[in-house]
Amino acid sequence: MLETKTKEKFDILKQDYADLTAHVRLDAWKTDVASFEERMSKPDFWSNQREAKAVNKKLKVIKDRIQLFESIKDDFSSISDFVEIADESNQTEIDKMIESLSVNIGKLQTELLFTDELDSSSAIMTIHPGSGGTESCDWAEMLLRMYLKYFQKMNYKYTIIDNEPADIAGIKSVSIDIEGEYAYGYLKAEIGVHRLVRVSPFDSNGRRHTSFAAVYVLPDIEENVDFELDENELRVDAFRAGGPGGQNVNKVSTAIRITHIPTGLFAKSQTERSQLQNKINAMKVLKAKVYEHFKQIEDDKLSSKLEKKSSIEFGNQIRSYVMYPYKMVKDLRTRFETSDVDSVMDGNIDQFIKEFLIHRAKERGGADGK
């Protein structure tokens, strides 16, 4: 006979599965697949490479979603049958099956919360320390480590395209290019000011310090949006990269800074040995910034999320990380919290992201009168 705890896990799984199937639009997804495949079959489909790639990506996303749901449905049927005949000798196997299926159900539940056109895009993230000198610079680097571990867990490919080290410890700024399905959809939950409370390792008196760092995320528009910059409106400056690196990095002007003159927005890249590759990286970031700038103007906002920054200080934070006198990470938007700070700093931020997406969906539902 199975343990009571396992039966309780299965009951929760059944409820999660029922909730998922209530929101799955399988027939609509299959209709979308047929529509996209019909478009792709036309002789002139690939004449517009950008549009063709966008359609191909959307088709892949929907097909993957269908495949995941079909797999969930089959696995749930198998587990349901197995539970009926299982005994204590199958305990470990049943627990593993339930855990694996729960992960897949959670993954699809989260994907169904993505409704923005660019949610499936790759992303560009920047991290900046707030006031506070070395302490805040160190906190910015701690956040960078947390996100890199999260990217690894999500199997995202990432490239650090600009990393400016601080004078004593930590970083002054960093920009990361993240490639992966729904990277922007997930990471936009991290946009905002992050607050740290701890005993500072840089304070010889062992006093408690509060530090702030800001995280900004933009969608990578390269593969989804037809948007180009006028080269006549750009200024390109080459300079020597700072910080650690090879001889070529430090002695040759391979680092690139590109400024969009009409808006004053800029982007730079200095981590590649090739000036050409640094220029490509910087242009990619700048295009995303300028696109977001004009998009926000169309939405009756004064400037982009990235450039119109709220003060990186107390009162503007989205999440607090407390390491002393107690341990807790709390999201101030959703009220979700955990005492396992070490796990969060090791990149386990999935639940924070999911809670944010649920919170935002509820807000939008209320705004729409649903």
Secondary structure, DSSP 8 states (H G I E B T S, - for coil): ---HHHHHHHHHHHHHHHHHHHH--HHHHHHHHHHHHHHHTSTTGGGSHHHHHHHHHHHHHHHHHHHHHHHHHHHHHHHHHHHHH--GGGHHHHHHHHHHHHHHHHHHHHHTT--STTTTS-EEEEEEE-SSTHHHHHHHHHHHHHHHHHHHHTT-EEEEEEEEE-SSSSEEEEEEEEESTTHHHHHGGG-EEEEEEEE-TT-TT--EEEEEEEEEEEE--TTT------GGGEEEEEE---SS--HHHHHS--EEEEEETTTTEEEEE-SSS-HHHHHHHHHHHHHHHHHHHHHHHHTT-SS-TTTS---SSTTSEEEEEE-SSS-EEEETTT--EES-HHHHHTT--HHHHHHHHHHHHHHHHHHTT-
